[in-house]
Amino acid sequence: MAIRIDGKAVAAIVRAAAAERAAQLRARGVEPHLAVILAGENPASAVYVRNKERACCEAGIRSTVVRLPEDVSQTVLETEIARLNGDETVHGILVQLPLPKGLDEKRALALIDPAKDVDGFHTVNTGNLWKGEPGFVPCTPHGVMELLKAYDIDPRGRRAVIVGRSDIVGKPMAALLLRADATVTVCHSKTRNLKEICREAEILVAAVGKPRMITWDMIRPGAAVIDVGINRVDGKLMGDVDFEGAEKVAGWITPVPGGVGPMTISMLLQNAVQAAERACPS
């Protein structure tokens, strides 16, 4: 039976560390400040933003939410981003995705000052990630690395397989595992022999957004299985991994909920504090 990786416990440690750093900044007269742009009425986005607000408050980080209507124009959205870029009291900027239909997400994200891009989606930060240079790292894959570290799962020399190639998880996950000296394979919808490739993985990251796609017979015995998927089926949350079967084969596994999910906001808090520290060095 696999060891369950407790994302809530690890996230609590990361949050506590971010809160301590935020307190040190406030003692110097610097209030870490995260601004979130929320456009439209997407229920999941609204819940996520509320969770971010609460987490910021608990960590001693100022949180501002800029709420824009569903029919907001690209021009208004870009004007808000420019305003926040120019506000020296704002250290981190986040545009909550997805944006309403008709808006250009890539263009909006490209306008965020890379020094305030706490989501790590700007091409400058993406380039720094792949080059191994300092910059902001996307929160979810960064959280995965923290989970591996917390459970002494060293990627060095191990075969890692990522199922999913999104800009938000799959690609940055590959970069981080490569930086940790893993041998990395990225699989996607055009990959042949997916089952056989997955069974070679000592670290298997599922980030494709399809419930229970990864079954027990796709898992190498003793592997670390990291389930990034969050799917709602018949009112119940489940991941991309068929947990019941996988738990009997894997060495370590993240549950859904309670695995990777809690890490995402925790790493965002860390990035927000880091942005403030860089903007106001002691």
PyMOL commands that set and color helices and strands:
alter all, ss='L'
color gray80, all
select helices_A, chain A and resi 7-27+43-59+74-86+105-111+114-116+123-131+139-150+170-179+194-198+216-218+243-246+261-279
alter helices_A, ss='H'
color red, helices_A
select strands_A, chain A and resi 3-4+33-39+62-68+92-95+159-163+183-187+203-206+224-227+231-233+236-238+252-253
alter strands_A, ss='S'
color yellow, strands_A
deselect
rebuild
show_as cartoon
